[in-house]
Amino acid sequence: MKHFQIYNPEEKIKEKLQHKIDNLTKPKGSLGRLEEVALQVGFIQQTLTPKLNNPHNVIFAADHGITDENVSVSPKEVTWQQCIHFLKSNGGGINFLCRQHGFILKVVDAGVDYDFPSDIGIVDMKIRKGTRNYVHEAAMTTEEMELCIDRGAAVVRKINEAGCNIISFGEMGIGNTSSSSLWMTCLTNIPLLQCVGAGAGLNNEGVRHKYQVLKKALDNYHGDRSVNDIMRYFGGYEMVMAVGGMLQAAELNMIILIDGFIMTNCILAASHLYPEVLSYAVFGHCGDEAGHSLLLEALNARPLLNLGMRLGEGTGAICAFPILDSAVRMINEMNSFEGGKVTKYF
């Protein structure tokens, strides 16, 4: 599998960043989380004057064989229909947020069970027309999993070459909360029952059925429980591609804005491969999908927002972007006590 060179940023700049933040014309700590975010962004970029350039949101899309087991209220064809819908300026929830906050939206076909026209604007990285049903067999082969990592990384490299230094990831794939629930239980040891939720809108009976299907899949699994094997056996092509994208972003010292339940599971998997990737992750929000808050706790992550969202697509991450923007403006645009000739009043 592709090897990444990911290192924790140098710690020595933190003292200088904290000194600059503490000496802005305000009481120490009075801008709360903005100060913490400014410190993290400056730490990632290794500068006292951080910048947020050319933000992108990447939606990786793929279909899941597990949908054959009726684990989602939405039919499988919604995956390809939404991908096309995202290409319209007035399309999905992600579209207005990208437009509002200046994000460029990229839609990537990682493994959708549909033949998209080549000229409509979807990035073709298709592995296969949907994963296999992991109740009966592994979702993908080892070769397919490794190709997902490579292709996700390639998407991010191209975006970075266009001047982007902050990226968020989203997903489109009916059935992917099922795969995420299995990643979560396998990689955190949190009981499966606490990892399974309503997804796109299952009722209580539907959630119980989903749990029973996933429990059967887990009982049928006899792999080595390594992160690679968990990704391969229970993953979606779009999820593994997002893992590759996150790892590449970290190698390139980019800020990674983490979205909801599914993308948090992707950074979880990425961190099992390269723990250093977490230094580059800013957790945008705590979503309303069952298990997300427990997953964030397992990662010792403090999300910036809690708006009861569970749409995915990168929507929660982009909603958090203005907080990063404010934090960067604070450290760059506020005067110091010395510069403003203001007596330090704390």
URQUI-V143594 format. One record per helix or strand of 3 or more residues. SS is the DSSP state (2 for helix, 1 for strand). FROM is the first residue (numbers start at 1). TO is the last residue. If there is no record, write none. Layout:
((SS,FROM,TO) (SS,FROM,TO))
//
This chain:
((2,13,22) (2,32,45) (1,56,62) (2,65,69) (2,78,86) (2,93,101) (1,104,111) (2,142,161) (1,166,172) (2,176,188) (2,192,194) (2,204,220) (2,227,234) (2,237,251) (1,255,258) (2,261,273) (2,275,280) (1,281,283) (2,292,298) (2,315,333) (2,337,340))
//
